Amino acid sequence: MDVLGQVVGRRRGDRDEQRDDSGAQVGAPLGSWTARTNSARVFVSLRYEWGSSARTQLGPYLLGDGSYPVGIPELRALIAQRYTNAGLPTKPEHIIVTNGAMGALRALLDCIQGPAIVEDPTYHGALRLLHQRRRRRATPARLRRRRSCRWAGLLDRSPPAHCNPSLRPPPQRRTCHRPWKSFQHHQRVRASCPPSVRPATRSDGEHDRGTPSGGRQARVRPCSHRPPAGSVALTATVGGVVGQRGGDQVSIEGTVERLDDEVVRRLLVTACERHVDVLRAVRVAVSGQADRLAVLKAEVDDGLRTRRHLDYWASSSWASDAAPVVDALAQAVASGPSAELVVLLQRAAGHLVKVILRADDSNGMIGDLIRQVLELHCEACAACVAEPQALAKWMVRFAFEDQDFFEVDPVAYVDALGENGLAVYRREVAKRSDSADVPTDGPPGLRDYYGGFPSFAAKYAAERLAIIDRDVGRLVELLGGDLSMPHQFVRVAEAMVELGHTDDALEWARRGIAETSGWQVANLYDLAAELLNSAARVDEVVEVRRHHHESTPSSSTYAKLQSASLANGTWEAEIGPARAALAQRDSAGLIDALLADGEPDAAWAVATTSGDELHNSQWLRLAEVRESTEPADALAVYLRLVDLALVDANKGAYREAVRYLKAARRAATSADWVAEFTDHLAGVRERNRRRPSFMAMLDKAGLR
């Protein structure tokens, strides 16, 4: 899709601003912009063409339910192609598109367990997310100091791996780019630096220059915040441990116990003056039970409101400052919900929604705060302390009027609402769900997108009320629509699961498999297999996976069939037909399956005899596994990949070509074809002698 990642222009005051998909904004005065384009009409025309192209290409996606949990297929294919071109073989099924870095971190933490190793300093959003997930975290420097840690040896042998969107490694040295704002921050950075480049504390105001293991001098800029000469530096680390100069470690509790009351009081006052979150925590702690809500209300009004527009960085900073207020609300809910606390949580949600409407929340930090407040509100209401009718009116007002991107699920509030509150909720929703309010302008597909409802909130409320009423017919009508697309059957089946009708859900999944087609049918196969597996019907799981593989064979369906058959002990009978289906319709998938099964010779035979065109990344994988047994075959592949890479004239292509040539030199040495490789390399240098950047890369790699 050529509109993905396009820059969308917008007019703001006397400036034209552009905003790309990363949240960055670039503005220019209208006069200068017009002077460069000779006419403002050119820019307006471009904006119109972008919008028209977006409507044309995105229209089919808007006609469905708009749910693409792992990303739009075309976008995933483009991302996979980009990483493959950069040297990392990737397929679309390897890609999951998230709503920013926070979404990716959240998905990773949901999939893995145990502690996490983070850099220091690191992205504060990651630290916040680890705190929310109650995960222990540590830095590489701290793990190296703890020699008993099982990761310490690994970190000493090799530095942590990095991966970023540009596929470039991080800098190999650490420097202090500017004076730090606090002595504590300076000490954290100093402790995280390798010993060879760590800035030492000296009385003459200079820092030592360390020499890394490679012999290269690493210059460290002097830092204005450093401890006095001869002082004992204490550095707070995660987990309540304080490191001392002598190398021993004591708990923070033990350190505080050795201080007298006056020193503790003075340190606490200093911390309150420097850190707003400490000040808020002290205010809440000293307040009695009677006036605690009043203190919390003051903190909510002070910490969760702002009238200014927040750009990307200001939004992140503001969310970090507001997080302690939400934590205080969570502590209040845990200590004892009350009707006043429910009202305060509603007030906090309203403040945060007003802020996010004027903020660039590309990283989702403010959105996470809102979701956390809504979860606390639901938890507090579960104690049935809220007034049912007032609660119902707030739920409708928040969903229909205050905003339109956070849902309040009435199913979770059934007990808190009771019969009276639920009746008020139905009445208020009905007032805002009149079909006469459905907009008549716009494309017909978009007018019918909400199924005759004037808004998404009205449609969502109707669906959730049908769940409460356990009205299967109404659910099928609302979720299924005309039952012509796989996602409609998926939604109906998931609703049956929520009602506890697993047999009906399985029937709907099988019906969708039989009556629809397209890539989303895979979700129906997965849902059916999950339901059968939960019911311990392993034989039927194999049947579902076999049917899926026979209908749309690929390496992923092969792997799923293999997993189900191994659990059932029937893989020996399934392996032949499964590979035959791949050989008939997807030879590339068969090669991937054979490589995954540890049969490189069979994969090479398929690649050389099938006649199908394979991707360069797949040839590279074949050459790498073939090199140990048949280096001559691998050499031929590497040299062909060099020629293909040099079709493009850019540094990325040159780096790929150099990498392939290094692999070819290694294979030629193993095959005793050094002379032939030297002649071929001379030809490559001669044909590309007018590419000075490529020549310099070859010289640096020793390819002469």
C-alpha positions as CSV (number, residue, x, y, z in Angstrom):
1,M,0.0,0.0,0.0
2,D,1.7,3.2,-1.2
3,V,-0.1,5.3,1.3
4,L,1.4,3.6,4.4
5,G,3.9,5.8,6.1
6,Q,3.0,8.8,4.0
7,V,3.3,12.2,5.5
8,V,-0.1,13.8,6.3
9,G,-0.1,17.6,6.2
10,R,-2.3,19.7,8.5
11,R,-2.8,23.4,8.9
12,R,-2.1,25.0,12.3
13,G,-2.2,28.7,12.9
14,D,0.1,30.4,10.5
15,R,2.2,27.3,10.0
16,D,1.9,24.2,7.9
17,E,2.8,21.2,10.0
18,Q,3.6,17.7,8.8
19,R,3.3,14.6,11.0
20,D,4.7,11.2,10.2
21,D,3.8,7.9,11.7
22,S,6.4,8.2,14.4
23,G,4.7,11.1,16.0
24,A,7.4,13.7,15.0
25,Q,6.1,17.0,13.8
26,V,7.8,19.4,11.3
27,G,6.5,22.9,10.8
28,A,7.4,25.7,8.4
29,P,5.9,29.1,7.9
30,L,3.4,29.3,5.1
31,G,5.4,31.9,3.2
32,S,8.6,29.8,3.0
33,W,6.7,26.7,2.1
34,T,4.9,28.5,-0.6
35,A,8.1,30.0,-2.0
36,R,9.7,26.5,-2.3
37,T,6.7,25.0,-4.1
38,N,6.0,28.2,-6.1
39,S,2.3,27.9,-5.2
40,A,0.4,26.8,-2.1
41,R,-2.0,25.0,-4.4
42,V,0.7,22.4,-5.1
43,F,0.8,21.4,-1.4
44,V,-3.0,21.4,-1.2
45,S,-3.2,19.2,-4.3
46,L,-0.8,16.7,-2.8
47,R,-2.8,16.6,0.4
48,Y,-6.0,15.9,-1.6
49,E,-4.3,13.2,-3.6
50,W,-3.0,11.5,-0.5
51,G,-6.4,11.6,1.1
52,S,-8.1,10.2,-2.0
53,S,-5.6,7.4,-2.3
54,A,-6.0,6.5,1.3
55,R,-9.8,6.4,1.0
56,T,-9.5,4.2,-2.1
57,Q,-7.0,1.7,-0.7
58,L,-8.2,1.6,2.9
59,G,-11.9,1.4,2.0
60,P,-12.0,-2.5,1.9
61,Y,-10.6,-2.7,5.3
62,L,-13.1,-0.3,6.8
63,L,-16.0,-2.4,5.5
64,G,-15.1,-5.3,7.8
65,D,-14.7,-5.1,11.5
66,G,-11.3,-3.4,11.2
67,S,-9.7,-5.9,13.4
68,Y,-6.2,-6.9,12.4
69,P,-4.5,-8.1,15.6
70,V,-1.2,-8.7,14.0
71,G,-1.3,-5.8,11.4
72,I,-2.6,-5.2,7.9
73,P,-1.2,-8.0,5.6
74,E,0.2,-5.5,3.1
75,L,2.0,-3.6,5.8
76,R,3.5,-6.8,7.3
77,A,4.7,-7.9,3.9
78,L,6.4,-4.5,3.3
79,I,8.1,-4.7,6.7
80,A,9.3,-8.2,6.1
81,Q,10.6,-7.3,2.7
82,R,12.6,-4.4,4.3
83,Y,14.2,-6.6,6.9
84,T,15.0,-9.2,4.3
85,N,16.7,-6.7,2.1
86,A,18.7,-5.5,5.1
87,G,20.1,-9.0,5.6
88,L,17.6,-10.5,8.1
89,P,15.5,-13.1,6.4
90,T,11.9,-12.4,7.4
91,K,8.5,-13.5,6.4
92,P,5.2,-11.7,6.9
93,E,4.1,-14.2,9.5
94,H,7.1,-13.3,11.5
95,I,5.9,-9.7,11.8
96,I,3.4,-8.3,14.4
97,V,2.5,-4.7,14.0
98,T,1.9,-2.9,17.3
99,N,0.7,0.6,18.2
100,G,4.1,1.9,19.0
101,A,7.0,0.6,21.1
102,M,4.9,0.3,24.2
103,G,2.5,-2.0,22.5
104,A,5.4,-4.2,21.4
105,L,6.9,-4.3,24.9
106,R,3.5,-5.1,26.4
107,A,3.0,-8.0,24.0
108,L,6.5,-9.4,24.8
109,L,6.0,-9.2,28.5
110,D,2.6,-11.0,28.2
111,C,4.4,-13.8,26.3
112,I,7.5,-14.3,28.6
113,Q,7.9,-14.7,32.3
114,G,10.7,-13.9,34.7
115,P,13.0,-10.9,35.2
116,A,14.1,-8.6,32.4
117,I,17.5,-7.1,31.6
118,V,17.4,-3.5,30.6
119,E,20.0,-0.9,29.7
120,D,20.8,1.9,32.0
121,P,19.8,4.6,31.2
122,T,16.9,3.2,29.2
123,Y,13.5,4.1,27.9
124,H,11.4,5.2,30.8
125,G,8.2,3.7,29.3
126,A,9.8,0.3,29.5
127,L,10.6,0.8,33.2
128,R,7.0,1.9,33.8
129,L,5.6,-1.1,32.0
130,L,7.9,-3.5,34.0
131,H,6.6,-1.9,37.2
132,Q,3.0,-2.4,36.1
133,R,3.7,-6.0,35.3
134,R,5.4,-6.5,38.7
135,R,8.5,-7.7,36.9
136,R,12.0,-7.6,38.5
137,R,14.5,-5.8,36.3
138,A,18.3,-5.5,36.4
139,T,21.0,-3.8,34.3
140,P,24.0,-5.5,32.7
141,A,26.3,-3.6,35.0
142,R,24.5,-4.8,38.1
143,L,24.6,-8.4,36.9
144,R,28.3,-8.2,36.3
145,R,28.8,-7.1,39.9
146,R,26.7,-10.0,41.1
147,R,29.2,-12.8,40.3
148,S,26.7,-15.4,41.6
149,C,24.2,-14.6,38.9
150,R,24.0,-17.2,36.2
151,W,23.9,-14.5,33.6
152,A,27.1,-12.8,34.7
153,G,29.4,-15.0,32.7
154,L,27.3,-14.7,29.6
155,L,27.4,-10.9,29.8
156,D,31.2,-11.0,30.3
157,R,31.6,-13.1,27.2
158,S,29.4,-11.1,24.9
159,P,27.5,-7.8,25.2
160,P,23.7,-7.9,25.0
161,A,22.3,-8.1,21.5
162,H,20.4,-5.1,20.1
163,C,17.9,-4.8,17.3
164,N,16.4,-1.5,16.1
165,P,14.4,-0.6,13.0
166,S,17.5,0.5,11.1
167,L,19.2,-2.9,11.8
168,R,22.3,-1.1,12.8
169,P,24.3,-2.0,15.9
170,P,24.4,0.5,18.8
171,P,27.5,2.6,19.5
172,Q,30.3,0.6,21.1
173,R,31.2,3.1,23.7
174,R,29.3,5.2,26.3
175,T,29.8,8.9,26.7
176,C,28.3,11.5,28.9
177,H,26.7,13.8,26.3
178,R,25.8,16.6,28.8
179,P,26.0,17.4,32.4
180,W,23.5,15.4,34.3
181,K,20.8,17.1,36.4
182,S,21.5,15.2,39.5
183,F,24.4,13.5,41.2
184,Q,22.3,10.3,41.5
185,H,21.8,10.1,37.7
186,H,25.6,10.6,37.2
187,Q,26.3,7.7,39.6
188,R,23.9,5.4,37.8
189,V,25.6,6.1,34.4
190,R,29.0,5.7,35.9
191,A,28.1,2.4,37.4
192,S,26.7,1.1,34.1
193,C,29.8,2.0,32.1
194,P,32.4,-0.8,31.6
195,P,35.3,-0.4,34.0
196,S,37.7,0.3,31.1
197,V,35.8,3.5,30.1
198,R,34.2,4.4,33.4
199,P,34.8,8.1,34.4
200,A,36.7,8.2,37.7
201,T,36.1,10.6,40.5
202,R,39.2,12.8,40.9
203,S,39.9,15.7,43.1
204,D,41.5,17.7,40.3
205,G,38.3,17.8,38.3
206,E,39.5,15.6,35.5
207,H,38.2,12.2,34.4
208,D,40.4,9.2,33.5
209,R,40.4,8.1,29.9
210,G,40.0,4.3,29.8
211,T,41.2,2.1,27.0
212,P,38.7,-0.6,25.8
213,S,39.8,-4.1,25.1
214,G,40.2,-3.3,21.5
215,G,42.9,-0.7,22.2
216,R,40.9,2.3,21.0
217,Q,40.8,5.4,23.2
218,A,37.3,6.2,24.4
219,R,37.0,9.9,25.2
220,V,34.6,10.6,28.1
221,R,33.3,14.2,28.4
222,P,33.7,15.6,31.9
223,C,30.5,15.7,33.9
224,S,29.8,18.7,36.1
225,H,28.0,16.7,38.8
226,R,30.5,14.5,40.6
227,P,31.0,13.6,44.3
228,P,33.5,15.4,46.4
229,A,37.0,14.0,46.6
230,G,37.4,11.1,49.0
231,S,33.7,10.7,49.5
232,V,31.9,7.3,49.6
233,A,29.6,7.1,46.6
234,L,26.3,5.3,47.2
235,T,24.3,4.2,44.1
236,A,20.7,3.0,44.5
237,T,19.9,0.0,42.3
238,V,16.8,-2.0,41.5
239,G,15.6,-4.3,44.2
240,G,16.5,-2.2,47.2
241,V,20.3,-2.8,47.1
242,V,22.9,-0.1,47.6
243,G,26.5,-0.6,46.3
244,Q,29.4,0.8,48.3
245,R,33.0,1.6,47.2
246,G,34.4,-1.4,49.0
247,G,32.4,-3.7,46.8
248,D,30.0,-5.0,49.5
249,Q,26.3,-4.6,49.2
250,V,23.7,-3.9,51.9
251,S,19.9,-3.5,51.7
252,I,18.4,0.0,51.7
253,E,16.4,-0.9,54.8
254,G,19.6,-1.7,56.7
255,T,21.2,1.6,55.6
256,V,18.2,3.6,56.7
257,E,18.1,1.9,60.1
258,R,21.6,3.1,60.9
259,L,20.5,6.8,60.4
260,D,19.1,8.8,63.2
261,D,15.6,10.5,63.0
262,E,17.0,13.9,62.3
263,V,19.0,12.8,59.3
264,V,16.1,10.8,57.9
265,R,13.8,13.8,58.3
266,R,16.3,16.1,56.5
267,L,16.8,13.6,53.6
268,L,13.1,13.2,53.2
269,V,12.5,16.9,53.0
270,T,15.2,17.2,50.4
271,A,13.7,14.4,48.4
272,C,10.3,16.0,48.6
273,E,11.8,19.3,47.3
274,R,13.4,17.6,44.3
275,H,10.8,14.9,43.4
276,V,7.1,15.7,43.0
277,D,6.2,12.0,43.3
278,V,7.9,11.7,46.7
279,L,6.0,14.8,47.9
280,R,2.7,13.3,46.8
281,A,3.5,10.0,48.5
282,V,4.4,11.9,51.8
283,R,1.2,13.9,51.6
284,V,-0.9,10.8,51.2
285,A,1.0,8.9,53.9
286,V,0.5,11.6,56.6
287,S,-3.2,12.1,55.8
288,G,-5.6,10.4,58.1
289,Q,-8.4,8.1,57.0
290,A,-10.9,10.9,57.1
291,D,-9.1,13.4,54.9
292,R,-7.2,10.9,52.6
293,L,-9.8,11.3,49.9
294,A,-9.5,15.1,50.1
295,V,-5.7,14.8,49.7
296,L,-6.1,12.4,46.8
297,K,-8.7,14.7,45.1
298,A,-6.2,17.6,45.4
299,E,-3.5,15.5,43.8
300,V,-5.8,14.3,41.0
301,D,-6.7,17.8,40.2
302,D,-3.1,19.0,40.4
303,G,-1.3,16.1,38.7
304,L,-3.8,14.8,36.1
305,R,-4.7,18.1,34.4
306,T,-3.0,20.4,32.0
307,R,-4.2,23.1,29.6
308,R,-1.2,23.1,27.2
309,H,-0.7,21.0,24.1
310,L,1.8,18.2,24.7
311,D,4.1,17.1,21.9
312,Y,5.7,13.7,21.8
313,W,8.4,14.3,24.4
314,A,6.3,16.5,26.6
315,S,3.5,13.8,26.6
316,S,6.0,11.2,27.8
317,S,7.3,13.4,30.5
318,W,3.8,14.4,31.6
319,A,2.7,10.8,31.8
320,S,5.7,9.9,33.9
321,D,4.9,12.7,36.3
322,A,1.2,11.6,36.5
323,A,1.9,7.9,37.1
324,P,2.5,8.3,40.9
325,V,-1.0,9.8,41.2
326,V,-2.5,6.8,39.5
327,D,-0.4,4.5,41.8
328,A,-1.9,6.4,44.8
329,L,-5.4,5.7,43.5
330,A,-4.5,2.1,43.1
331,Q,-3.4,1.9,46.7
332,A,-6.6,3.6,47.8
333,V,-8.7,1.0,45.9
334,A,-6.6,-1.9,47.4
335,S,-7.1,-0.5,51.0
336,G,-10.9,-0.2,50.7
337,P,-13.2,1.0,47.9
338,S,-15.9,3.5,48.7
339,A,-18.6,5.5,46.8
340,E,-16.4,8.7,47.1
341,L,-13.4,6.8,45.7
342,V,-15.5,5.7,42.7
343,V,-16.5,9.3,42.0
344,L,-12.8,10.3,42.3
345,L,-11.8,7.7,39.8
346,Q,-14.4,9.0,37.4
347,R,-13.0,12.4,37.8
348,A,-9.5,11.2,37.2
349,A,-10.6,9.4,34.0
350,G,-12.2,12.6,32.8
351,H,-9.1,14.7,33.4
352,L,-6.9,12.2,31.5
353,V,-9.2,12.0,28.6
354,K,-9.1,15.8,28.2
355,V,-5.3,15.7,28.3
356,I,-5.0,12.9,25.7
357,L,-7.2,14.9,23.3
358,R,-4.5,17.6,23.3
359,A,-1.5,15.4,23.3
360,D,0.7,13.4,21.0
361,D,0.4,10.0,22.7
362,S,2.2,8.0,20.0
363,N,3.9,5.9,22.6
364,G,0.6,5.2,24.5
365,M,1.8,6.2,27.9
366,I,-1.2,8.5,28.6
367,G,-3.5,5.8,27.2
368,D,-2.0,3.3,29.6
369,L,-2.8,5.6,32.5
370,I,-6.4,5.9,31.3
371,R,-6.8,2.1,31.0
372,Q,-5.3,1.7,34.4
373,V,-7.8,4.1,35.9
374,L,-10.7,2.4,34.2
375,E,-9.5,-1.0,35.5
376,L,-9.3,0.5,39.0
377,H,-12.8,2.0,38.6
378,C,-14.2,-1.4,37.6
379,E,-12.4,-3.0,40.6
380,A,-13.8,-0.5,43.0
381,C,-17.3,-0.9,41.6
382,A,-17.1,-4.6,42.0
383,A,-17.5,-4.0,45.7
384,C,-21.0,-2.6,45.0
385,V,-20.3,0.7,46.7
386,A,-21.3,3.0,43.8
387,E,-24.8,4.4,43.4
388,P,-26.2,2.3,40.5
389,Q,-28.1,5.0,38.6
390,A,-25.3,7.6,38.8
391,L,-22.8,4.9,37.7
392,A,-25.0,4.0,34.7
393,K,-25.3,7.6,33.6
394,W,-21.5,8.2,33.9
395,M,-20.8,5.0,31.9
396,V,-23.0,6.3,29.1
397,R,-21.7,9.8,29.2
398,F,-18.0,8.7,29.2
399,A,-18.5,6.3,26.3
400,F,-20.8,8.5,24.1
401,E,-19.8,12.1,24.9
402,D,-16.5,12.4,26.6
403,Q,-14.5,10.4,24.0
404,D,-14.9,7.5,21.5
405,F,-11.8,5.3,21.9
406,F,-12.0,3.8,25.4
407,E,-14.8,1.3,26.1
408,V,-16.6,0.8,29.4
409,D,-17.9,-2.8,29.3
410,P,-21.3,-3.1,30.9
411,V,-20.8,-6.8,31.3
412,A,-18.1,-6.1,33.9
413,Y,-20.4,-3.8,35.8
414,V,-23.5,-6.0,35.9
415,D,-23.2,-6.7,39.7
416,A,-22.5,-3.0,40.4
417,L,-25.4,-1.8,38.3
418,G,-28.0,-4.2,39.5
419,E,-31.5,-4.1,38.0
420,N,-32.1,-0.4,38.6
421,G,-28.8,0.7,37.2
422,L,-29.0,-1.6,34.2
423,A,-32.4,-0.2,33.4
424,V,-31.0,3.3,33.5
425,Y,-28.1,2.2,31.3
426,R,-30.5,0.7,28.7
427,R,-32.6,3.9,28.7
428,E,-29.6,6.2,28.3
429,V,-28.1,4.1,25.5
430,A,-31.5,4.0,23.7
431,K,-31.6,7.8,23.7
432,R,-28.3,7.9,21.9
433,S,-28.9,4.9,19.5
434,D,-31.7,6.4,17.4
435,S,-31.3,5.3,13.8
436,A,-32.4,8.8,12.7
437,D,-29.1,10.0,13.9
438,V,-27.2,7.9,11.5
439,P,-25.2,10.2,9.1
440,T,-26.4,10.2,5.5
441,D,-23.3,11.7,3.9
442,G,-20.2,9.8,3.0
443,P,-19.7,6.6,1.1
444,P,-22.5,3.9,1.4
445,G,-20.1,1.4,2.9
446,L,-19.1,3.7,5.7
447,R,-22.7,4.6,6.4
448,D,-23.5,1.0,7.0
449,Y,-20.3,0.3,8.9
450,Y,-22.0,0.6,12.3
451,G,-24.9,-1.6,11.2
452,G,-27.5,1.1,11.4
453,F,-26.2,2.6,14.6
454,P,-25.1,6.3,14.8
455,S,-21.8,5.5,16.4
456,F,-19.4,2.8,17.5
457,A,-20.3,3.3,21.1
458,A,-24.0,2.6,20.3
459,K,-23.1,-0.6,18.4
460,Y,-20.7,-1.7,21.2
461,A,-23.3,-1.1,23.9
462,A,-25.9,-3.1,22.0
463,E,-23.5,-6.0,21.5
464,R,-22.6,-6.1,25.2
465,L,-26.2,-5.8,26.3
466,A,-27.0,-8.9,24.1
467,I,-24.3,-10.7,26.0
468,I,-25.9,-9.7,29.3
469,D,-29.3,-10.9,28.0
470,R,-27.7,-14.1,26.6
471,D,-29.7,-13.3,23.4
472,V,-28.0,-15.6,20.8
473,G,-30.2,-14.4,18.0
474,R,-29.4,-10.8,18.7
475,L,-25.7,-11.5,18.9
476,V,-25.7,-13.3,15.6
477,E,-27.6,-10.3,14.1
478,L,-25.2,-7.7,15.5
479,L,-21.9,-9.6,15.2
480,G,-22.5,-11.8,12.2
481,G,-24.1,-9.3,9.8
482,D,-24.6,-11.0,6.5
483,L,-22.2,-13.8,7.5
484,S,-20.2,-13.4,4.3
485,M,-16.7,-12.8,5.8
486,P,-14.6,-15.0,8.1
487,H,-14.2,-12.2,10.7
488,Q,-18.0,-12.2,11.2
489,F,-18.0,-15.9,12.1
490,V,-15.0,-15.3,14.4
491,R,-16.8,-12.7,16.3
492,V,-20.0,-14.9,16.7
493,A,-17.9,-17.8,17.8
494,E,-16.0,-15.7,20.4
495,A,-19.3,-14.5,21.7
496,M,-20.5,-18.0,22.1
497,V,-17.3,-18.8,24.1
498,E,-18.0,-15.8,26.3
499,L,-21.5,-17.2,27.0
500,G,-20.1,-20.6,27.8
501,H,-21.6,-22.3,24.7
502,T,-18.4,-24.0,23.5
503,D,-20.2,-26.5,21.3
504,D,-22.0,-23.7,19.5
505,A,-18.8,-21.8,19.2
506,L,-17.2,-24.8,17.5
507,E,-20.1,-25.2,15.2
508,W,-19.9,-21.5,14.2
509,A,-16.2,-21.9,13.5
510,R,-16.7,-24.9,11.4
511,R,-19.5,-23.2,9.5
512,G,-17.3,-20.2,8.8
513,I,-14.5,-22.5,7.5
514,A,-17.0,-24.2,5.1
515,E,-18.7,-21.1,3.9
516,T,-16.0,-18.4,3.6
517,S,-12.5,-18.1,2.2
518,G,-9.5,-15.8,2.5
519,W,-6.6,-15.4,4.8
520,Q,-8.8,-14.7,7.9
521,V,-10.1,-18.3,7.7
522,A,-6.9,-19.2,9.5
523,N,-8.3,-17.5,12.6
524,L,-11.3,-19.9,12.4
525,Y,-9.0,-22.9,12.1
526,D,-7.1,-21.7,15.1
527,L,-10.2,-21.1,17.2
528,A,-11.6,-24.5,16.3
529,A,-8.4,-26.2,17.2
530,E,-8.2,-24.3,20.5
531,L,-11.7,-25.3,21.5
532,L,-11.1,-29.0,20.6
533,N,-7.8,-29.0,22.4
534,S,-9.4,-27.6,25.6
535,A,-11.9,-30.4,25.4
536,A,-9.1,-33.0,25.0
537,R,-10.4,-34.0,21.6
538,V,-6.9,-34.4,20.1
539,D,-7.9,-36.6,17.2
540,E,-10.3,-33.9,15.9
541,V,-7.5,-31.3,16.4
542,V,-5.4,-33.2,14.0
543,E,-8.3,-33.4,11.5
544,V,-8.7,-29.6,11.7
545,R,-5.0,-28.9,11.2
546,R,-4.9,-31.4,8.3
547,H,-7.8,-29.8,6.6
548,H,-6.2,-26.3,7.0
549,H,-2.9,-27.5,5.6
550,E,-4.6,-29.2,2.6
551,S,-6.7,-26.1,1.8
552,T,-3.9,-23.5,2.1
553,P,-0.5,-25.3,2.5
554,S,2.3,-23.3,3.9
555,S,5.2,-23.7,6.3
556,S,3.1,-22.3,9.1
557,T,0.2,-24.7,8.6
558,Y,2.8,-27.5,8.2
559,A,4.2,-26.6,11.6
560,K,0.8,-26.5,13.3
561,L,-0.1,-29.9,11.8
562,Q,3.2,-31.3,13.0
563,S,2.6,-30.0,16.5
564,A,-0.9,-31.5,16.7
565,S,0.2,-34.8,15.2
566,L,3.2,-35.2,17.5
567,A,0.9,-34.7,20.5
568,N,-1.4,-37.4,19.1
569,G,1.5,-39.7,18.0
570,T,0.4,-39.8,14.3
571,W,3.1,-37.6,12.7
572,E,4.7,-40.5,10.9
573,A,1.5,-41.1,9.0
574,E,0.9,-37.3,8.4
575,I,4.4,-36.3,7.2
576,G,4.2,-37.7,3.7
577,P,0.9,-36.2,2.6
578,A,1.8,-32.9,4.4
579,R,5.0,-32.5,2.4
580,A,3.3,-33.6,-0.8
581,A,0.7,-30.8,-0.4
582,L,3.6,-28.3,0.0
583,A,5.5,-29.7,-3.0
584,Q,2.4,-29.2,-5.1
585,R,1.5,-25.7,-4.2
586,D,4.3,-24.1,-2.2
587,S,7.8,-25.3,-2.8
588,A,9.3,-22.4,-0.8
589,G,7.2,-23.5,2.1
590,L,8.4,-27.1,1.7
591,I,12.0,-25.8,1.8
592,D,11.4,-24.0,5.0
593,A,9.7,-27.1,6.5
594,L,12.6,-29.3,5.5
595,L,15.1,-26.9,7.0
596,A,13.1,-26.7,10.2
597,D,13.0,-30.5,10.3
598,G,16.8,-30.7,10.0
599,E,17.0,-32.0,6.4
600,P,19.2,-29.6,4.5
601,D,20.1,-32.0,1.7
602,A,16.4,-32.6,0.9
603,A,15.8,-28.8,1.0
604,W,18.6,-28.2,-1.4
605,A,17.3,-30.9,-3.8
606,V,13.9,-29.2,-3.8
607,A,15.4,-25.8,-4.4
608,T,17.5,-27.0,-7.4
609,T,14.9,-29.1,-9.0
610,S,11.5,-27.4,-8.4
611,G,12.1,-24.6,-11.0
612,D,10.2,-22.1,-8.8
613,E,11.8,-18.8,-8.1
614,L,13.0,-18.5,-4.6
615,H,13.7,-15.4,-2.6
616,N,17.3,-14.3,-2.0
617,S,16.9,-14.8,1.7
618,Q,15.9,-18.4,1.2
619,W,18.9,-19.1,-1.0
620,L,21.1,-17.5,1.7
621,R,19.7,-19.9,4.3
622,L,20.3,-22.8,2.0
623,A,23.9,-21.8,1.3
624,E,24.6,-21.3,5.0
625,V,23.5,-24.8,5.9
626,R,25.0,-26.3,2.7
627,E,28.4,-24.7,3.3
628,S,29.6,-27.3,5.9
629,T,29.0,-30.3,3.6
630,E,29.2,-28.9,0.1
631,P,31.1,-25.6,0.2
632,A,31.3,-25.5,-3.6
633,D,27.5,-25.3,-3.9
634,A,27.4,-22.6,-1.3
635,L,30.1,-20.6,-3.1
636,A,28.0,-20.5,-6.3
637,V,25.0,-19.2,-4.3
638,Y,27.1,-16.5,-2.6
639,L,28.6,-15.2,-5.8
640,R,25.1,-15.1,-7.4
641,L,23.8,-13.1,-4.5
642,V,26.7,-10.7,-4.9
643,D,25.7,-9.9,-8.4
644,L,22.0,-9.4,-7.4
645,A,23.0,-7.1,-4.6
646,L,25.1,-4.9,-6.8
647,V,22.2,-4.2,-9.1
648,D,21.4,-1.3,-6.7
649,A,23.9,1.5,-6.1
650,N,23.6,2.4,-2.5
651,K,25.6,1.7,0.7
652,G,23.1,-0.9,1.9
653,A,23.5,-2.9,-1.2
654,Y,27.3,-2.6,-0.9
655,R,27.2,-3.9,2.7
656,E,25.2,-6.9,1.5
657,A,27.6,-7.6,-1.3
658,V,30.6,-7.4,1.1
659,R,28.9,-9.8,3.5
660,Y,28.3,-12.3,0.7
661,L,31.8,-12.0,-0.6
662,K,33.2,-12.7,2.9
663,A,31.0,-15.8,3.0
664,A,32.1,-16.8,-0.5
665,R,35.8,-16.4,0.5
666,R,35.1,-18.7,3.5
667,A,33.4,-21.3,1.3
668,A,36.1,-21.1,-1.4
669,T,38.8,-21.8,1.3
670,S,36.9,-24.8,2.5
671,A,36.4,-26.1,-1.1
672,D,40.0,-25.3,-2.1
673,W,38.8,-22.9,-4.8
674,V,40.8,-19.9,-3.6
675,A,42.3,-19.1,-7.0
676,E,38.9,-19.2,-8.7
677,F,37.5,-16.9,-6.0
678,T,40.4,-14.5,-6.4
679,D,39.8,-14.2,-10.1
680,H,36.1,-13.6,-9.6
681,L,36.8,-11.0,-7.0
682,A,39.1,-9.2,-9.4
683,G,36.3,-9.2,-11.9
684,V,33.9,-7.7,-9.4
685,R,36.3,-4.9,-8.5
686,E,36.9,-4.2,-12.2
687,R,33.2,-4.0,-13.0
688,N,32.5,-1.7,-10.0
689,R,35.7,0.4,-10.1
690,R,33.5,3.6,-10.5
691,R,31.9,3.0,-7.1
692,P,34.3,4.5,-4.6
693,S,32.2,3.7,-1.6
694,F,32.1,0.0,-2.6
695,M,35.8,-0.1,-3.2
696,A,36.5,1.4,0.2
697,M,34.3,-1.2,1.8
698,L,36.1,-4.0,0.0
699,D,39.5,-2.7,1.0
700,K,38.4,-2.4,4.7
701,A,37.1,-6.0,4.6
702,G,40.4,-7.2,3.1
703,L,38.8,-8.2,-0.2
704,R,41.6,-7.2,-2.5
